[in-house]
Amino acid sequence: MKLTLTGIKEHEAWEKAGIQLPGYDVEKVSARAKEAPVWVHFGIGNIFRVFIGGIADGLLEEGILDRGITCVETFDYDVVDKIYEPYDNLGLNVILHGDGTREYKVLGALAEAVKAQSSDLAQWNRLKEIFTSKFLQMVSFTITEKGYALHKADGTWFPFVQADIQNGPDKATGAMAVLVAMLYERYKAGKYPIALVSMDNCSQNGAKLRESVLTMTEEWKKAGFVDDGFVSYVSDEKVVAFPWTMIDKITPRPSEQIAADLEKLGVESMQPVITSKKTYIAPFVNAEKPQYLVIEDSFPNGRPALEKGFGVYMADRNTVNLSERMKVTVCLNPVHSATGPLGVVLGYDLFAHMLNTNEDMMKMARMVAYGEGLPVVADPGILSPQAFVDELFNDRFPNEYLGDTNLRLAVDVSQMVGIRFGETVKAYVKRFGNASKLTAIPLGIAGWLRYMLAVDDAGNKYELAPDPMNEELQEQLKDIVIGKPETFKNQLKPILSNERLFFTDLYKAGVGEKIENMFREMIAGPGAVRATIHKYVTA
């Protein structure tokens, strides 16, 4: 069985394998999207296909949507070449339940895959065609938080951003420059309205996207590439809207075991690939069943009936903000970022296995969410924070079949510590005058910095997960030697006082010294990390 348009016509074989096929005409819904695109998505990796693509697939199955999503890749073009084109833009979603059962579903909602590559004229012109369509209602994004970043930690432009500012729209390379270049085409074609919908895991994601778009627009205005009318166009949220969202679905890397199981069922060529940009991806995506997507209902050119999708809630901005803060700053993501890097240091591969077998790590995780987060979280109304955390600890976190790794949870932590820890720190400062009552969150920050030393608790070296600040942070910590606490002096001060990182100075917040002390204890020698965690979670 081949995951291609021709291959899925062998209905009986797929049915025998227990794999559900699209109940709609894939070629027809793809053709409609190519002719008159309504929904474009930037960042077409795992979370997009299983979640956003899955929502569209469900709407197509119900006859609520009549065309697929236009898929645009802004960073890793191998994804198009190796995962989309060979499989005729089909995907295979594998939902993993806690009891070990699985759901298999072929995804036909991905209409076409386009590379946002200005150096490829055919692809660039196709992107322009898409963005100048008056039918286009929304562009959604899962490009990770770093996809919106224009500045380095020191406030200077990233080199590629500097180049994009100097070279203008026709030679755009970064995601934000590509987007603004396409908005400029849309403006010139008729000033058509559009909703730009960030679905990335970051606080006030719509505001972050808008800030980056307006910054790039302003820089191009200064350089003479765009006019005042275009600045007015992208600045008017009644015309170009930036709805805020909260998204939640745990989506690990594709499992090699699942790939092997699919091939045993008869599906050919399912093995994951690692691209030249280190993207770990496969023709299938494995993920948990639960999912939440809360979207601010601000769509100036209309929208699909998103509220009819599984796990989707349409709301006002305040409700979205409260839902996002509940999840990103309190309930889920802080647990991942506090315990995932420590799990790597302790030698645990799987996050769920770590929590299920290490009592101290489970205590720490519960302290982060229940003990330190819930007391300062506001109830968004549509989702109960207590029920949300209960579901996490009773059903989602213990699911070892999900195969989520601690190393995945250590990806790009430097880009997230401000949202995932800094917001709670600030909430404690506001309520109590300082954040000295916190223990598990400072322990998680100390653990992340201990992880950055790339030596586990037994003294073995390991490779760090990708993070744009790895090099910078390792340079800062290079003189620290595990087993020699005297080598630790003032190396953490520039990090913990960096308000760009944590959105607050952790020393002024009253936890900087506490983190330093925890870190010092963690570098005492082999076993020191495990001992330090035990000390603080049982105190």
C-alpha positions as a Python dict, from the first residue, in 0.01 Angstrom:
ca = {
    (1, 'M'): (0, 0, 0),
    (2, 'K'): (138, 337, -102),
    (3, 'L'): (41, 666, 60),
    (4, 'T'): (-34, 832, -273),
    (5, 'L'): (-347, 940, -458),
    (6, 'T'): (-330, 622, -665),
    (7, 'G'): (-241, 404, -367),
    (8, 'I'): (-539, 505, -151),
    (9, 'K'): (-775, 387, -426),
    (10, 'E'): (-708, 34, -303),
    (11, 'H'): (-979, 77, -40),
    (12, 'E'): (-999, -285, 67),
    (13, 'A'): (-632, -314, 161),
    (14, 'W'): (-640, 2, 373),
    (15, 'E'): (-964, -105, 539),
    (16, 'K'): (-815, -446, 620),
    (17, 'A'): (-516, -270, 781),
    (18, 'G'): (-752, -68, 1001),
    (19, 'I'): (-658, 265, 843),
    (20, 'Q'): (-941, 508, 771),
    (21, 'L'): (-932, 681, 433),
    (22, 'P'): (-1073, 1026, 348),
    (23, 'G'): (-1448, 1018, 293),
    (24, 'Y'): (-1424, 1313, 56),
    (25, 'D'): (-1274, 1355, -291),
    (26, 'V'): (-914, 1455, -214),
    (27, 'E'): (-832, 1563, -568),
    (28, 'K'): (-1145, 1779, -590),
    (29, 'V'): (-1091, 1962, -258),
    (30, 'S'): (-725, 2016, -353),
    (31, 'A'): (-819, 2157, -693),
    (32, 'R'): (-1066, 2397, -534),
    (33, 'A'): (-800, 2525, -295),
    (34, 'K'): (-552, 2577, -578),
    (35, 'E'): (-806, 2769, -779),
    (36, 'A'): (-940, 2986, -496),
    (37, 'P'): (-739, 2946, -173),
    (38, 'V'): (-924, 3030, 148),
    (39, 'W'): (-682, 2904, 414),
    (40, 'V'): (-302, 2921, 398),
    (41, 'H'): (-71, 2783, 665),
    (42, 'F'): (298, 2869, 728),
    (43, 'G'): (511, 2600, 896),
    (44, 'I'): (396, 2261, 772),
    (45, 'G'): (558, 2015, 1010),
    (46, 'N'): (422, 1766, 1261),
    (47, 'I'): (193, 1979, 1478),
    (48, 'F'): (37, 2139, 1173),
    (49, 'R'): (-48, 1813, 1001),
    (50, 'V'): (-188, 1626, 1298),
    (51, 'F'): (-373, 1919, 1457),
    (52, 'I'): (-454, 2199, 1212),
    (53, 'G'): (-464, 1964, 914),
    (54, 'G'): (-668, 1724, 1126),
    (55, 'I'): (-923, 1995, 1205),
    (56, 'A'): (-958, 2075, 835),
    (57, 'D'): (-985, 1703, 758),
    (58, 'G'): (-1272, 1672, 1007),
    (59, 'L'): (-1450, 1972, 856),
    (60, 'L'): (-1409, 1821, 508),
    (61, 'E'): (-1552, 1491, 631),
    (62, 'E'): (-1858, 1675, 765),
    (63, 'G'): (-1903, 1872, 444),
    (64, 'I'): (-1849, 2196, 638),
    (65, 'L'): (-1533, 2282, 441),
    (66, 'D'): (-1513, 2232, 65),
    (67, 'R'): (-1141, 2284, -2),
    (68, 'G'): (-808, 2198, 154),
    (69, 'I'): (-535, 2408, 315),
    (70, 'T'): (-255, 2565, 112),
    (71, 'C'): (69, 2460, 286),
    (72, 'V'): (368, 2697, 287),
    (73, 'E'): (713, 2608, 423),
    (74, 'T'): (928, 2903, 523),
    (75, 'F'): (1231, 2734, 677),
    (76, 'D'): (1303, 2372, 587),
    (77, 'Y'): (1237, 2308, 219),
    (78, 'D'): (1335, 1941, 255),
    (79, 'V'): (997, 1892, 421),
    (80, 'V'): (828, 1970, 88),
    (81, 'D'): (1069, 1757, -113),
    (82, 'K'): (1078, 1454, 117),
    (83, 'I'): (742, 1445, 296),
    (84, 'Y'): (485, 1625, 81),
    (85, 'E'): (572, 1568, -285),
    (86, 'P'): (654, 1192, -271),
    (87, 'Y'): (320, 1126, -99),
    (88, 'D'): (101, 1353, -315),
    (89, 'N'): (54, 1585, -13),
    (90, 'L'): (-122, 1310, 183),
    (91, 'G'): (-50, 1253, 549),
    (92, 'L'): (-122, 973, 794),
    (93, 'N'): (-227, 1068, 1146),
    (94, 'V'): (-171, 818, 1428),
    (95, 'I'): (-357, 895, 1751),
    (96, 'L'): (-208, 722, 2056),
    (97, 'H'): (-433, 638, 2349),
    (98, 'G'): (-317, 571, 2704),
    (99, 'D'): (-438, 210, 2689),
    (100, 'G'): (-208, 136, 2396),
    (101, 'T'): (-473, 145, 2123),
    (102, 'R'): (-429, 361, 1812),
    (103, 'E'): (-642, 539, 1554),
    (104, 'Y'): (-508, 561, 1197),
    (105, 'K'): (-644, 817, 951),
    (106, 'V'): (-519, 924, 608),
    (107, 'L'): (-524, 1302, 579),
    (108, 'G'): (-630, 1457, 249),
    (109, 'A'): (-675, 1816, 363),
    (110, 'L'): (-333, 1940, 246),
    (111, 'A'): (-403, 2084, -97),
    (112, 'E'): (-54, 2185, -213),
    (113, 'A'): (287, 2252, -67),
    (114, 'V'): (475, 2569, -163),
    (115, 'K'): (828, 2673, -72),
    (116, 'A'): (847, 3035, 45),
    (117, 'Q'): (1174, 3070, -143),
    (118, 'S'): (1231, 3398, -323),
    (119, 'S'): (1525, 3249, -514),
    (120, 'D'): (1289, 2996, -678),
    (121, 'L'): (1091, 3212, -919),
    (122, 'A'): (818, 2956, -987),
    (123, 'Q'): (751, 2900, -617),
    (124, 'W'): (771, 3273, -540),
    (125, 'N'): (526, 3361, -816),
    (126, 'R'): (287, 3089, -699),
    (127, 'L'): (298, 3237, -350),
    (128, 'K'): (213, 3576, -495),
    (129, 'E'): (-85, 3426, -680),
    (130, 'I'): (-211, 3275, -357),
    (131, 'F'): (-182, 3598, -159),
    (132, 'T'): (-345, 3815, -424),
    (133, 'S'): (-659, 3597, -428),
    (134, 'K'): (-953, 3796, -292),
    (135, 'F'): (-1099, 3467, -162),
    (136, 'L'): (-815, 3417, 87),
    (137, 'Q'): (-951, 3457, 439),
    (138, 'M'): (-678, 3347, 677),
    (139, 'V'): (-312, 3260, 710),
    (140, 'S'): (-229, 3050, 1014),
    (141, 'F'): (118, 2983, 1156),
    (142, 'T'): (306, 2711, 1343),
    (143, 'I'): (660, 2834, 1284),
    (144, 'T'): (765, 2812, 1653),
    (145, 'E'): (826, 3119, 1864),
    (146, 'K'): (1168, 3180, 1711),
    (147, 'G'): (998, 3222, 1371),
    (148, 'Y'): (875, 3565, 1483),
    (149, 'A'): (1204, 3678, 1634),
    (150, 'L'): (1387, 3962, 1459),
    (151, 'H'): (1640, 4048, 1731),
    (152, 'K'): (1915, 3860, 1911),
    (153, 'A'): (1927, 3862, 2293),
    (154, 'D'): (2145, 4175, 2283),
    (155, 'G'): (1882, 4365, 2085),
    (156, 'T'): (2063, 4366, 1749),
    (157, 'W'): (1910, 4225, 1431),
    (158, 'F'): (1968, 3862, 1342),
    (159, 'P'): (2197, 3865, 1034),
    (160, 'F'): (1925, 3721, 807),
    (161, 'V'): (1683, 3990, 927),
    (162, 'Q'): (1941, 4261, 857),
    (163, 'A'): (1980, 4118, 506),
    (164, 'D'): (1602, 4106, 455),
    (165, 'I'): (1571, 4472, 559),
    (166, 'Q'): (1847, 4576, 318),
    (167, 'N'): (1741, 4355, 24),
    (168, 'G'): (1367, 4428, 28),
    (169, 'P'): (1054, 4224, -54),
    (170, 'D'): (1175, 4055, -373),
    (171, 'K'): (1466, 3886, -194),
    (172, 'A'): (1298, 3800, 135),
    (173, 'T'): (1426, 3491, 317),
    (174, 'G'): (1299, 3493, 678),
    (175, 'A'): (938, 3403, 758),
    (176, 'M'): (842, 3755, 864),
    (177, 'A'): (998, 3916, 558),
    (178, 'V'): (826, 3661, 332),
    (179, 'L'): (492, 3734, 498),
    (180, 'V'): (528, 4112, 468),
    (181, 'A'): (638, 4074, 106),
    (182, 'M'): (320, 3875, 35),
    (183, 'L'): (104, 4124, 223),
    (184, 'Y'): (253, 4394, 2),
    (185, 'E'): (141, 4196, -305),
    (186, 'R'): (-208, 4165, -152),
    (187, 'Y'): (-215, 4537, -81),
    (188, 'K'): (-117, 4622, -440),
    (189, 'A'): (-374, 4377, -579),
    (190, 'G'): (-669, 4539, -402),
    (191, 'K'): (-601, 4602, -34),
    (192, 'Y'): (-796, 4287, 43),
    (193, 'P'): (-860, 4210, 412),
    (194, 'I'): (-698, 3908, 579),
    (195, 'A'): (-661, 3741, 920),
    (196, 'L'): (-308, 3638, 1024),
    (197, 'V'): (-350, 3372, 1291),
    (198, 'S'): (-49, 3265, 1496),
    (199, 'M'): (-108, 2920, 1644),
    (200, 'D'): (229, 2897, 1813),
    (201, 'N'): (287, 2822, 2180),
    (202, 'C'): (372, 3169, 2302),
    (203, 'S'): (211, 3434, 2513),
    (204, 'Q'): (-6, 3680, 2319),
    (205, 'N'): (107, 3520, 1994),
    (206, 'G'): (-107, 3748, 1778),
    (207, 'A'): (59, 4054, 1930),
    (208, 'K'): (405, 3906, 1868),
    (209, 'L'): (321, 3837, 1506),
    (210, 'R'): (178, 4186, 1459),
    (211, 'E'): (483, 4349, 1618),
    (212, 'S'): (717, 4163, 1383),
    (213, 'V'): (506, 4242, 1077),
    (214, 'L'): (485, 4613, 1167),
    (215, 'T'): (858, 4628, 1244),
    (216, 'M'): (953, 4477, 908),
    (217, 'T'): (702, 4701, 734),
    (218, 'E'): (844, 5010, 903),
    (219, 'E'): (1203, 4914, 815),
    (220, 'W'): (1106, 4866, 450),
    (221, 'K'): (923, 5199, 455),
    (222, 'K'): (1243, 5368, 580),
    (223, 'A'): (1440, 5198, 303),
    (224, 'G'): (1189, 5307, 38),
    (225, 'F'): (1062, 4960, -54),
    (226, 'V'): (698, 5020, 51),
    (227, 'D'): (474, 5328, 74),
    (228, 'D'): (273, 5497, 349),
    (229, 'G'): (-47, 5338, 222),
    (230, 'F'): (93, 4992, 288),
    (231, 'V'): (192, 5090, 641),
    (232, 'S'): (-167, 5205, 700),
    (233, 'Y'): (-301, 4883, 548),
    (234, 'V'): (-111, 4644, 777),
    (235, 'S'): (-163, 4871, 1079),
    (236, 'D'): (-544, 4863, 1056),
    (237, 'E'): (-665, 4555, 1246),
    (238, 'K'): (-1007, 4591, 1086),
    (239, 'V'): (-835, 4508, 757),
    (240, 'V'): (-531, 4300, 859),
    (241, 'A'): (-625, 4122, 1181),
    (242, 'F'): (-393, 3934, 1415),
    (243, 'P'): (-621, 3709, 1625),
    (244, 'W'): (-469, 3563, 1940),
    (245, 'T'): (-489, 3188, 2001),
    (246, 'M'): (-413, 2919, 2255),
    (247, 'I'): (-308, 2582, 2112),
    (248, 'D'): (-248, 2257, 2295),
    (249, 'K'): (-171, 1908, 2168),
    (250, 'I'): (131, 1703, 2270),
    (251, 'T'): (299, 1595, 1947),
    (252, 'P'): (625, 1403, 1987),
    (253, 'R'): (870, 1321, 1713),
    (254, 'P'): (752, 1048, 1473),
    (255, 'S'): (820, 709, 1631),
    (256, 'E'): (1042, 459, 1452),
    (257, 'Q'): (840, 182, 1617),
    (258, 'I'): (518, 320, 1470),
    (259, 'A'): (688, 346, 1132),
    (260, 'A'): (782, -23, 1158),
    (261, 'D'): (429, -115, 1268),
    (262, 'L'): (278, 72, 973),
    (263, 'E'): (510, -108, 735),
    (264, 'K'): (406, -441, 888),
    (265, 'L'): (47, -344, 813),
    (266, 'G'): (156, -304, 451),
    (267, 'V'): (208, 73, 418),
    (268, 'E'): (529, 136, 224),
    (269, 'S'): (807, 389, 298),
    (270, 'M'): (702, 508, 642),
    (271, 'Q'): (1046, 560, 800),
    (272, 'P'): (1118, 904, 951),
    (273, 'V'): (1378, 1128, 792),
    (274, 'I'): (1606, 1390, 942),
    (275, 'T'): (1634, 1686, 707),
    (276, 'S'): (1940, 1901, 644),
    (277, 'K'): (1791, 2154, 889),
    (278, 'K'): (1759, 1880, 1155),
    (279, 'T'): (1381, 1852, 1128),
    (280, 'Y'): (1269, 1506, 1241),
    (281, 'I'): (966, 1420, 1033),
    (282, 'A'): (789, 1128, 865),
    (283, 'P'): (500, 1062, 627),
    (284, 'F'): (291, 1002, 940),
    (285, 'V'): (246, 1203, 1261),
    (286, 'N'): (185, 1048, 1603),
    (287, 'A'): (13, 1244, 1878),
    (288, 'E'): (-227, 1226, 2169),
    (289, 'K'): (-605, 1256, 2123),
    (290, 'P'): (-680, 1559, 2348),
    (291, 'Q'): (-647, 1896, 2178),
    (292, 'Y'): (-748, 2253, 2248),
    (293, 'L'): (-749, 2552, 2013),
    (294, 'V'): (-901, 2874, 2142),
    (295, 'I'): (-917, 3144, 1873),
    (296, 'E'): (-1005, 3512, 1894),
    (297, 'D'): (-1293, 3560, 1652),
    (298, 'S'): (-1148, 3843, 1444),
    (299, 'F'): (-1160, 3764, 1069),
    (300, 'P'): (-1220, 4070, 847),
    (301, 'N'): (-1258, 3865, 527),
    (302, 'G'): (-1476, 3590, 677),
    (303, 'R'): (-1355, 3247, 788),
    (304, 'P'): (-1425, 2874, 772),
    (305, 'A'): (-1660, 2734, 1039),
    (306, 'L'): (-1367, 2660, 1267),
    (307, 'E'): (-1583, 2630, 1579),
    (308, 'K'): (-1721, 2304, 1438),
    (309, 'G'): (-1375, 2146, 1445),
    (310, 'F'): (-1272, 1905, 1719),
    (311, 'G'): (-1136, 2092, 2022),
    (312, 'V'): (-1185, 2441, 1873),
    (313, 'Y'): (-1334, 2729, 2071),
    (314, 'M'): (-1404, 3073, 1923),
    (315, 'A'): (-1382, 3349, 2183),
    (316, 'D'): (-1291, 3712, 2251),
    (317, 'R'): (-931, 3826, 2302),
    (318, 'N'): (-947, 3835, 2680),
    (319, 'T'): (-1073, 3476, 2698),
    (320, 'V'): (-801, 3361, 2461),
    (321, 'N'): (-539, 3543, 2666),
    (322, 'L'): (-660, 3384, 2990),
    (323, 'S'): (-672, 3038, 2827),
    (324, 'E'): (-322, 3081, 2690),
    (325, 'R'): (-184, 3205, 3021),
    (326, 'M'): (-348, 2911, 3195),
    (327, 'K'): (-178, 2664, 2965),
    (328, 'V'): (151, 2825, 2863),
    (329, 'T'): (243, 3001, 3184),
    (330, 'V'): (96, 2764, 3444),
    (331, 'C'): (-50, 2425, 3364),
    (332, 'L'): (136, 2243, 3089),
    (333, 'N'): (435, 2411, 2927),
    (334, 'P'): (610, 2514, 3251),
    (335, 'V'): (600, 2150, 3363),
    (336, 'H'): (762, 2044, 3036),
    (337, 'S'): (1032, 2313, 3046),
    (338, 'A'): (1107, 2265, 3417),
    (339, 'T'): (1137, 1887, 3410),
    (340, 'G'): (1230, 1797, 3049),
    (341, 'P'): (1591, 1928, 3054),
    (342, 'L'): (1641, 1776, 3400),
    (343, 'G'): (1513, 1447, 3262),
    (344, 'V'): (1789, 1454, 3002),
    (345, 'V'): (2048, 1516, 3276),
    (346, 'L'): (1906, 1227, 3481),
    (347, 'G'): (1925, 992, 3183),
    (348, 'Y'): (1553, 945, 3116),
    (349, 'D'): (1452, 920, 2752),
    (350, 'L'): (1072, 932, 2783),
    (351, 'F'): (897, 1210, 2976),
    (352, 'A'): (605, 988, 3083),
    (353, 'H'): (834, 707, 3200),
    (354, 'M'): (1029, 956, 3409),
    (355, 'L'): (718, 1085, 3584),
    (356, 'N'): (574, 735, 3627),
    (357, 'T'): (889, 592, 3785),
    (358, 'N'): (1069, 881, 3958),
    (359, 'E'): (871, 1001, 4259),
    (360, 'D'): (1078, 1317, 4300),
    (361, 'M'): (1027, 1426, 3938),
    (362, 'M'): (652, 1367, 3969),
    (363, 'K'): (652, 1574, 4290),
    (364, 'M'): (841, 1852, 4114),
    (365, 'A'): (601, 1846, 3818),
    (366, 'R'): (301, 1867, 4050),
    (367, 'M'): (464, 2150, 4247),
    (368, 'V'): (513, 2352, 3927),
    (369, 'A'): (148, 2314, 3823),
    (370, 'Y'): (-60, 2263, 4136),
    (371, 'G'): (159, 2423, 4402),
    (372, 'E'): (302, 2728, 4226),
    (373, 'G'): (98, 2784, 3911),
    (374, 'L'): (-268, 2733, 3999),
    (375, 'P'): (-269, 2982, 4291),
    (376, 'V'): (-195, 3272, 4053),
    (377, 'V'): (-382, 3166, 3738),
    (378, 'A'): (-705, 3336, 3629),
    (379, 'D'): (-997, 3116, 3521),
    (380, 'P'): (-1070, 3176, 3149),
    (381, 'G'): (-1428, 3055, 3190),
    (382, 'I'): (-1446, 2823, 2890),
    (383, 'L'): (-1182, 2587, 3036),
    (384, 'S'): (-1133, 2506, 3405),
    (385, 'P'): (-766, 2537, 3512),
    (386, 'Q'): (-813, 2273, 3783),
    (387, 'A'): (-980, 2029, 3541),
    (388, 'F'): (-714, 2102, 3279),
    (389, 'V'): (-430, 2018, 3520),
    (390, 'D'): (-616, 1713, 3649),
    (391, 'E'): (-649, 1581, 3292),
    (392, 'L'): (-278, 1639, 3237),
    (393, 'F'): (-168, 1442, 3541),
    (394, 'N'): (-436, 1174, 3527),
    (395, 'D'): (-445, 1103, 3153),
    (396, 'R'): (-199, 1295, 2937),
    (397, 'F'): (137, 1308, 3115),
    (398, 'P'): (135, 937, 3218),
    (399, 'N'): (71, 818, 2857),
    (400, 'E'): (393, 628, 2781),
    (401, 'Y'): (254, 519, 2444),
    (402, 'L'): (286, 880, 2333),
    (403, 'G'): (664, 839, 2336),
    (404, 'D'): (733, 1205, 2412),
    (405, 'T'): (1102, 1255, 2492),
    (406, 'N'): (1270, 1484, 2741),
    (407, 'L'): (1511, 1589, 2466),
    (408, 'R'): (1219, 1723, 2259),
    (409, 'L'): (1104, 1920, 2563),
    (410, 'A'): (1452, 2076, 2582),
    (411, 'V'): (1427, 2222, 2229),
    (412, 'D'): (1438, 2606, 2219),
    (413, 'V'): (1389, 2645, 2595),
    (414, 'S'): (1580, 2976, 2587),
    (415, 'Q'): (1301, 3115, 2369),
    (416, 'M'): (1033, 3010, 2616),
    (417, 'V'): (1161, 3067, 2970),
    (418, 'G'): (1016, 3417, 2983),
    (419, 'I'): (664, 3299, 2910),
    (420, 'R'): (679, 2969, 3093),
    (421, 'F'): (848, 3088, 3412),
    (422, 'G'): (877, 3467, 3402),
    (423, 'E'): (503, 3530, 3404),
    (424, 'T'): (450, 3328, 3724),
    (425, 'V'): (754, 3494, 3883),
    (426, 'K'): (604, 3835, 3802),
    (427, 'A'): (265, 3727, 3939),
    (428, 'Y'): (428, 3634, 4272),
    (429, 'V'): (615, 3964, 4284),
    (430, 'K'): (289, 4148, 4224),
    (431, 'R'): (104, 3952, 4493),
    (432, 'F'): (373, 3905, 4759),
    (433, 'G'): (637, 4169, 4682),
    (434, 'N'): (885, 3905, 4564),
    (435, 'A'): (888, 3549, 4431),
    (436, 'S'): (1083, 3390, 4715),
    (437, 'K'): (794, 3152, 4792),
    (438, 'L'): (870, 2966, 4464),
    (439, 'T'): (1080, 2650, 4476),
    (440, 'A'): (999, 2420, 4183),
    (441, 'I'): (1022, 2691, 3917),
    (442, 'P'): (1367, 2813, 4036),
    (443, 'L'): (1468, 2446, 4051),
    (444, 'G'): (1358, 2407, 3688),
    (445, 'I'): (1556, 2714, 3580),
    (446, 'A'): (1865, 2589, 3762),
    (447, 'G'): (1807, 2248, 3602),
    (448, 'W'): (1789, 2399, 3254),
    (449, 'L'): (2121, 2577, 3305),
    (450, 'R'): (2273, 2256, 3448),
    (451, 'Y'): (2146, 2076, 3135),
    (452, 'M'): (2331, 2336, 2924),
    (453, 'L'): (2662, 2193, 3052),
    (454, 'A'): (2590, 1887, 2832),
    (455, 'V'): (2708, 1634, 3094),
    (456, 'D'): (2457, 1405, 3263),
    (457, 'D'): (2432, 1322, 3633),
    (458, 'A'): (2656, 1018, 3585),
    (459, 'G'): (2928, 1221, 3413),
    (460, 'N'): (2851, 1123, 3053),
    (461, 'K'): (2841, 1381, 2773),
    (462, 'Y'): (2533, 1428, 2552),
    (463, 'E'): (2430, 1645, 2260),
    (464, 'L'): (2205, 1941, 2336),
    (465, 'A'): (1867, 1976, 2167),
    (466, 'P'): (1850, 2256, 1908),
    (467, 'D'): (1824, 2605, 2056),
    (468, 'P'): (1932, 2936, 1896),
    (469, 'M'): (2113, 3035, 2218),
    (470, 'N'): (2307, 2711, 2275),
    (471, 'E'): (2638, 2857, 2162),
    (472, 'E'): (2596, 3183, 2351),
    (473, 'L'): (2493, 3013, 2676),
    (474, 'Q'): (2762, 2746, 2658),
    (475, 'E'): (3022, 3017, 2607),
    (476, 'Q'): (2893, 3188, 2921),
    (477, 'L'): (2915, 2862, 3121),
    (478, 'K'): (3233, 2717, 2967),
    (479, 'D'): (3455, 2757, 3276),
    (480, 'I'): (3219, 2568, 3507),
    (481, 'V'): (3345, 2217, 3583),
    (482, 'I'): (3118, 1952, 3734),
    (483, 'G'): (3272, 1825, 4056),
    (484, 'K'): (3445, 2158, 4114),
    (485, 'P'): (3186, 2399, 4256),
    (486, 'E'): (3459, 2657, 4304),
    (487, 'T'): (3461, 2708, 3924),
    (488, 'F'): (3111, 2854, 3956),
    (489, 'K'): (3142, 3227, 4022),
    (490, 'N'): (2925, 3491, 3855),
    (491, 'Q'): (2851, 3311, 3529),
    (492, 'L'): (2474, 3301, 3580),
    (493, 'K'): (2428, 3672, 3657),
    (494, 'P'): (2409, 3795, 3294),
    (495, 'I'): (2160, 3518, 3218),
    (496, 'L'): (1930, 3543, 3520),
    (497, 'S'): (1920, 3924, 3507),
    (498, 'N'): (1841, 3929, 3132),
    (499, 'E'): (1492, 4075, 3101),
    (500, 'R'): (1481, 3982, 2734),
    (501, 'L'): (1503, 3618, 2839),
    (502, 'F'): (1284, 3609, 3150),
    (503, 'F'): (1076, 3925, 3103),
    (504, 'T'): (1203, 4024, 3448),
    (505, 'D'): (1531, 4045, 3640),
    (506, 'L'): (1523, 3730, 3853),
    (507, 'Y'): (1751, 3889, 4115),
    (508, 'K'): (1515, 4181, 4161),
    (509, 'A'): (1231, 3929, 4181),
    (510, 'G'): (1403, 3760, 4473),
    (511, 'V'): (1489, 3423, 4314),
    (512, 'G'): (1825, 3485, 4142),
    (513, 'E'): (2036, 3380, 4441),
    (514, 'K'): (1810, 3081, 4507),
    (515, 'I'): (1867, 2958, 4150),
    (516, 'E'): (2243, 3012, 4188),
    (517, 'N'): (2244, 2803, 4508),
    (518, 'M'): (2047, 2523, 4346),
    (519, 'F'): (2279, 2526, 4046),
    (520, 'R'): (2586, 2517, 4270),
    (521, 'E'): (2446, 2210, 4446),
    (522, 'M'): (2374, 2043, 4111),
    (523, 'I'): (2739, 2066, 3996),
    (524, 'A'): (2887, 1911, 4313),
    (525, 'G'): (2960, 1584, 4133),
    (526, 'P'): (2797, 1264, 4005),
    (527, 'G'): (2449, 1216, 4151),
    (528, 'A'): (2429, 1576, 4266),
    (529, 'V'): (2137, 1663, 4039),
    (530, 'R'): (1925, 1377, 4169),
    (531, 'A'): (2016, 1468, 4528),
    (532, 'T'): (1937, 1837, 4476),
    (533, 'I'): (1595, 1763, 4330),
    (534, 'H'): (1516, 1529, 4620),
    (535, 'K'): (1624, 1791, 4873),
    (536, 'Y'): (1396, 2063, 4739),
    (537, 'V'): (1084, 1860, 4656),
    (538, 'T'): (1080, 1692, 4998),
    (539, 'A'): (1165, 2000, 5204),
}
